[in-house]
Amino acid sequence: MTPQPPVPPEHDRWRDELHLAAASGRRPGPALDAHLQHCSACREEWALLQTLQATLLEDAAAPPAAPPPAVRDALLRRANGRTVARPAPVQARSAVRPGARAALWPGLALGAAAVAAALLLTGTLLGPPSLAGGLPDPAVVVNAGPALLVASNGALPPAGRGTPGTARVSLVTGERVTATLDLPSPSPAWFTEGLRVGEDVYLADAGNDRVLEVQLSPLRLRRAYPVPGGVAGLSAGNGRVYYKSVRGEVGTLPTVLHAGTRMALHAEAPTRMPDVMDGVLMQRGTLYVTHHLRGELCLLDPVTLAVRTRVHVGGAPVGITADREGLLLLDVQGRLLRTDFQGRVRRTWALPGQPDKFVLNGRTVVVTDRAGTVTRLDLGSGAQRSAALHHPMDVTLDPRGDIVVAQGGRGVALLTPDLTVMPGGDVR
């Protein structure tokens, strides 16, 4: 066999980008796509990742599909008062072939109550000023290709936990709520995190000690995974979906290829629902987990879940993401930390309030605080800009790169880069 030439060291950063894109179900961004055009090694890596994803998650490759062309034009016409030229459409994968996932992800038998879950295809166009309606109390918003998936918390009755409630999951496409799924729940739902894997979204429902696997097209519940302790964080990689509970446990959801496993970082007492928050990230062969009750970043083996290293970073880190320079940790006590991949703190930025959710957008980070603040931080200059918003619970980027914030009790807000709400982009 002819020996292969060594891969240059600079390919490590491109491979990291490839793995991030594959884990989140995204297509490569413009810079990475340009690199793939002239790098055979990275093209082979991308092809391998796609094959692995199809094998492990039964997410067969599908032709690219453009989002509905009228959606972006309608929004921009309202914002600018005129028609604008559309950018090149973002590629999105079409629905998984019928029945494909069922063979690989054997679900628990759903009882009559789950079978009776109401799927309402509304398709109703909502006039200004709404972006979308029918979102009673958004807590989690997930970029789901041409659409957004919004999970709404259930109202907590005076009796508290143990009182039957509902969990509502909605698809928002442009100005329409195109599908709504109401699921019976032992207690009112309290969603803490959402993760897209292929054509499914995993939702952590801490109010009912479970993770919901929701199919996007058509919108339906695939499976409910019981996870005691309240799930705070989710991540995916190596054909596994990882979770972190606020009680200090890290585990994987069961699949036909991997039995579900779990281990305890610490033994913690139950806590109130608003405090159920931690970050999980699979990156560079390491599972990174924050444990905010101890101010720790834990580095785990992604297969055995054995702890390799515990790094005390202080404060209460509740979120984690990565770029080519290292990790970014969000501290609910008002800090953003830059660390290397070994968890050593390299830089710290002070943030207003008690930030608990964030999203990375190139060289900027958008951070939300449930008390009513959204902040944009430039990682290069350190410049910040803050704006008031109604009870922001989660933040993501839509398929076009616009900032989307789930507002508890109000709906979904679509923001411009300077953090002002776009005309028609605030649900009331």
C-alpha positions in Angstrom: 0.0 0.0 0.0 1.3 3.4 -0.9 1.9 5.5 2.2 -0.3 8.6 2.5 1.5 12.0 2.8 1.2 13.5 6.3 -1.6 15.9 6.9 -0.4 19.5 7.7 -1.0 20.6 11.3 -3.3 23.5 10.1 -5.9 20.9 9.1 -6.7 20.4 12.8 -8.7 23.6 12.9 -10.6 22.7 9.7 -11.4 19.2 11.0 -12.8 20.8 14.2 -15.1 23.0 12.1 -16.2 19.9 10.1 -17.0 18.0 13.3 -19.0 20.9 14.7 -21.0 21.2 11.5 -21.7 17.5 11.4 -22.7 17.3 15.0 -25.2 20.1 14.7 -26.6 19.0 11.3 -25.3 22.1 9.5 -23.7 22.5 6.1 -20.1 23.9 6.1 -19.9 27.7 6.3 -18.5 29.9 3.5 -14.9 29.8 4.7 -14.9 26.0 5.3 -16.7 25.4 2.0 -14.0 27.4 0.2 -11.3 25.3 1.9 -13.0 22.1 0.9 -12.8 23.1 -2.7 -9.1 22.7 -2.8 -8.3 20.3 0.1 -8.8 16.6 -0.7 -7.9 15.5 2.9 -10.7 17.6 4.4 -13.2 16.5 1.6 -12.5 12.9 2.6 -13.0 13.8 6.3 -16.3 15.5 5.5 -17.4 12.5 3.4 -16.5 10.2 6.2 -18.5 12.2 8.8 -21.5 12.2 6.5 -21.3 8.4 6.1 -20.9 7.9 9.9 -23.9 10.1 10.6 -25.9 8.2 8.1 -24.9 4.9 9.6 -25.1 5.8 13.3 -28.1 8.1 13.2 -29.8 6.8 10.1 -29.7 10.2 8.7 -29.2 9.6 5.0 -27.9 12.4 2.8 -30.6 14.3 1.0 -30.4 16.9 -1.8 -30.1 20.5 -0.7 -33.3 22.4 -0.5 -33.8 26.2 -0.4 -36.0 27.8 2.2 -39.3 29.3 1.0 -38.2 32.3 -1.1 -41.0 34.6 0.0 -40.1 34.4 3.7 -37.0 36.5 3.7 -38.4 39.0 1.2 -41.5 39.6 3.3 -39.4 40.3 6.4 -37.0 42.6 4.7 -39.8 44.5 3.0 -41.3 45.3 6.3 -37.9 46.2 7.8 -36.8 48.4 4.9 -40.0 49.4 3.2 -38.8 48.0 -0.1 -38.0 44.8 -2.0 -34.4 43.6 -1.7 -32.4 41.1 -3.6 -32.2 37.8 -1.8 -28.8 36.3 -0.8 -27.9 32.9 -2.1 -30.3 30.4 -0.3 -29.0 28.5 2.7 -28.9 24.8 2.1 -31.0 22.7 4.3 -31.6 18.9 4.3 -35.0 17.6 3.4 -37.0 15.3 5.5 -35.6 11.9 6.5 -37.1 9.0 4.4 -40.2 7.5 6.0 -39.6 4.8 8.6 -35.8 5.0 8.3 -35.1 6.1 11.9 -37.5 3.6 13.5 -35.3 0.7 12.8 -32.2 2.2 14.4 -33.8 4.0 17.4 -36.2 1.5 18.9 -38.6 3.6 20.9 -40.4 2.9 24.2 -44.0 1.9 23.6 -46.1 5.1 23.8 -49.2 4.8 25.9 -52.6 5.9 24.8 -52.0 9.4 26.2 -49.0 10.0 24.1 -50.7 8.5 21.0 -53.5 11.0 21.6 -51.0 14.0 21.4 -52.6 16.7 19.2 -50.8 17.6 16.0 -52.3 20.8 14.6 -51.1 21.9 11.1 -52.2 25.5 11.2 -50.6 27.2 8.2 -52.2 30.4 9.3 -50.6 33.7 8.1 -50.2 36.1 10.9 -50.4 39.8 10.3 -48.1 42.4 11.8 -46.6 42.8 14.3 -46.3 39.0 15.0 -43.5 36.8 13.7 -45.5 33.8 14.8 -48.4 33.1 17.1 -49.5 30.1 19.3 -46.3 30.2 21.4 -47.6 30.5 25.0 -44.3 30.5 26.9 -41.2 29.9 24.7 -38.2 28.6 26.6 -36.1 26.9 24.0 -35.6 27.8 20.3 -33.6 25.6 17.9 -32.4 26.4 14.3 -34.2 23.6 12.4 -33.1 24.4 8.8 -35.6 26.6 7.0 -37.8 26.6 10.2 -37.3 27.3 13.9 -38.5 24.8 16.5 -39.8 26.4 19.6 -40.5 24.6 22.9 -42.9 26.3 25.3 -43.0 25.7 29.1 -46.3 24.6 30.7 -48.0 26.8 33.3 -47.2 25.6 36.8 -50.5 25.2 38.7 -50.7 25.9 42.5 -50.2 22.2 43.2 -46.8 22.3 41.6 -44.9 19.2 40.3 -47.0 16.1 39.9 -49.9 18.0 38.5 -50.7 16.9 34.9 -49.8 19.5 32.3 -48.7 19.8 28.7 -45.6 20.3 26.6 -46.0 22.3 23.4 -43.5 22.1 20.5 -44.0 24.4 17.5 -42.5 24.8 14.1 -42.2 28.4 12.9 -41.5 29.1 9.2 -41.3 32.7 8.2 -44.5 34.3 9.5 -46.3 31.1 10.1 -46.7 28.6 12.9 -46.8 25.6 10.5 -47.1 22.8 13.0 -47.9 22.5 16.7 -47.5 19.4 18.9 -49.1 19.3 22.3 -47.9 16.4 24.4 -49.4 15.2 27.7 -47.0 15.5 30.6 -47.1 14.2 34.2 -46.1 17.8 35.3 -45.9 21.1 33.4 -42.9 21.1 31.1 -39.8 23.1 31.9 -37.5 23.0 28.8 -33.8 23.8 29.4 -32.0 22.9 26.2 -32.5 21.9 22.6 -30.2 20.0 20.2 -30.6 19.3 16.5 -29.2 16.0 15.3 -30.0 15.3 11.6 -33.8 15.6 11.1 -34.6 15.3 14.8 -34.4 17.7 17.8 -33.7 16.5 21.3 -35.4 18.6 24.0 -34.5 18.5 27.7 -37.6 18.7 29.8 -36.4 19.1 33.4 -40.0 19.5 34.7 -40.7 15.8 33.8 -37.1 14.4 34.2 -37.0 13.4 30.5 -35.5 14.1 27.1 -37.9 14.2 24.1 -36.8 13.2 20.7 -39.0 15.1 18.2 -39.0 14.4 14.5 -39.2 17.6 12.4 -41.0 16.4 9.3 -43.7 15.6 9.9 -43.6 17.0 13.4 -44.1 14.1 15.9 -42.7 12.6 19.0 -40.4 9.7 18.3 -39.5 8.8 21.9 -39.3 10.1 25.5 -36.2 9.1 27.4 -36.6 9.1 31.2 -33.6 10.9 32.9 -33.9 11.4 36.6 -32.6 14.6 38.1 -33.6 17.2 35.5 -31.6 17.5 32.3 -29.6 20.7 32.0 -27.3 20.2 29.0 -27.2 18.2 25.8 -24.6 17.5 23.1 -24.0 14.9 20.3 -21.0 13.1 18.8 -19.6 9.6 18.2 -23.1 8.4 17.4 -24.2 9.3 20.9 -26.4 11.9 22.6 -24.9 13.1 25.9 -26.7 14.8 28.7 -25.9 16.4 32.0 -28.3 16.5 35.0 -28.2 19.2 37.7 -27.7 16.4 40.3 -24.2 15.9 38.9 -24.7 13.0 36.5 -23.4 12.7 33.0 -24.9 10.1 30.7 -25.8 8.9 27.2 -29.2 8.2 25.8 -29.7 4.5 24.7 -29.6 3.5 21.1 -29.5 0.2 19.3 -25.7 0.6 18.9 -24.9 2.0 22.4 -26.5 1.1 25.7 -27.3 4.2 27.8 -24.7 4.8 30.4 -24.3 7.4 33.2 -21.8 8.3 35.9 -21.8 10.8 38.7 -19.5 13.8 38.8 -20.8 14.8 42.2 -23.8 13.9 44.2 -26.0 17.0 44.4 -29.4 17.6 46.0 -32.4 18.4 43.8 -32.8 22.1 43.0 -35.5 24.4 41.8 -36.3 24.5 38.1 -34.8 27.9 37.2 -31.4 26.6 38.4 -31.3 23.6 36.1 -28.6 24.7 33.8 -25.2 23.3 32.7 -23.3 23.0 29.4 -22.1 19.9 27.5 -19.9 19.9 24.4 -18.3 17.1 22.4 -15.1 18.4 20.8 -11.7 17.1 19.7 -12.2 13.7 21.3 -13.2 15.1 24.7 -16.5 15.5 26.3 -16.6 18.9 28.1 -19.1 19.4 30.9 -19.7 22.3 33.2 -20.8 21.8 36.8 -22.0 25.2 37.9 -22.7 24.1 41.5 -19.0 23.5 42.0 -17.5 26.1 39.6 -15.9 23.3 37.5 -15.2 22.4 34.0 -14.8 18.6 33.7 -13.0 16.8 30.8 -14.4 13.3 30.2 -13.6 10.3 28.0 -16.6 10.3 25.5 -16.8 6.5 25.5 -16.3 5.5 29.1 -17.4 8.8 30.6 -14.4 8.6 33.0 -13.2 12.0 34.2 -9.8 12.9 32.8 -9.5 16.3 34.4 -11.4 18.6 36.7 -10.6 22.3 36.2 -11.8 24.8 38.8 -12.8 28.0 36.9 -14.8 29.5 39.7 -18.1 31.2 39.5 -21.0 29.2 38.1 -20.3 28.1 34.5 -23.6 27.1 32.8 -22.8 27.2 29.1 -20.1 26.1 26.8 -19.2 26.4 23.1 -16.0 26.3 21.0 -14.3 28.0 18.1 -10.8 27.4 16.6 -9.1 29.2 19.4 -10.5 27.1 22.3 -13.5 27.1 24.5 -16.0 29.8 25.6 -17.6 29.3 29.0 -20.6 31.4 30.1 -20.7 32.1 33.9 -24.2 33.0 35.2 -22.5 35.2 37.8 -21.6 37.7 35.0 -18.5 36.4 33.1 -17.5 35.0 29.7 -14.3 32.9 29.9 -11.9 32.0 27.1 -10.0 28.8 27.9 -7.8 26.6 25.9 -8.8 23.0 25.1 -7.3 21.9 28.4 -9.6 24.3 30.3 -6.9 26.8 31.3 -8.4 30.3 31.5 -6.8 32.7 29.0 -9.2 35.7 29.1 -12.2 36.9 31.0 -14.9 39.4 30.0 -17.4 40.9 32.5 -21.0 40.8 31.5 -24.1 42.5 32.9 -26.7 40.7 35.0 -26.9 36.9 35.3 -26.4 35.6 31.8 -27.4 32.0 31.2 -27.7 31.4 27.4 -25.5 32.4 24.5 -24.7 31.8 20.9 -21.5 32.3 18.9 -21.8 34.2 15.7 -18.4 34.5 14.1 -16.3 36.8 16.2 -19.2 38.0 18.3 -21.2 36.4 21.1 -24.9 37.2 21.9 -25.8 36.6 25.5 -29.2 36.6 27.2 -30.2 37.2 30.8 -33.7 36.1 32.0 -34.0 39.3 33.9 -34.5 41.2 30.6 -31.2 41.9 28.9 -29.5 40.8 25.7 -25.9 41.7 25.2 -23.6 41.5 22.1 -19.9 41.1 22.8 -17.1 41.5 20.3 -14.5 38.9 21.1 -11.7 40.9 19.4 -12.2 44.4 20.7 -14.2 43.5 23.8 -16.9 46.1 22.9 -20.3 45.4 24.2 -23.8 46.6 23.4 -26.9 45.7 25.6 -30.6 46.1 25.0 -33.7 45.4 27.1 -36.0 42.5 26.0 -38.9 40.7 27.6 -37.7 37.8 29.8 -35.3 36.2 27.3 -35.0 32.4 27.9 -32.9 31.2 24.9 -31.1 32.5 21.9 -30.0 31.1 18.6 -29.3 32.1 15.0 -31.9 31.4 12.3 -30.9 29.9 8.9 -30.0 33.3 7.6 -27.8 34.3 10.6 -30.3 36.6 12.3 -30.5 36.6 16.1 -33.6 34.8 17.5 -34.6 35.1 21.1 -37.3 33.0 22.9 -39.2 35.4 25.2 -40.9 33.7 28.2 -44.6 34.6 28.1 -44.4 36.6 24.9 -43.1 34.6 22.0 -40.1 34.9 19.6 -38.2 38.1 18.8 -36.1 38.5 15.7 -33.3 41.0 16.3 -31.0 43.0 14.0 -27.2 43.0 14.6 -27.6 46.1 16.8 -30.1 44.2 19.0 -33.2 46.1 18.0 -36.3 44.1 17.3 -37.1 43.9 13.6 -40.5 45.4 12.5 -43.0 42.6 12.8 -40.4 40.5 14.6 -41.9 40.6 18.1 -44.7 38.3 19.2 -47.3 39.8 21.6 
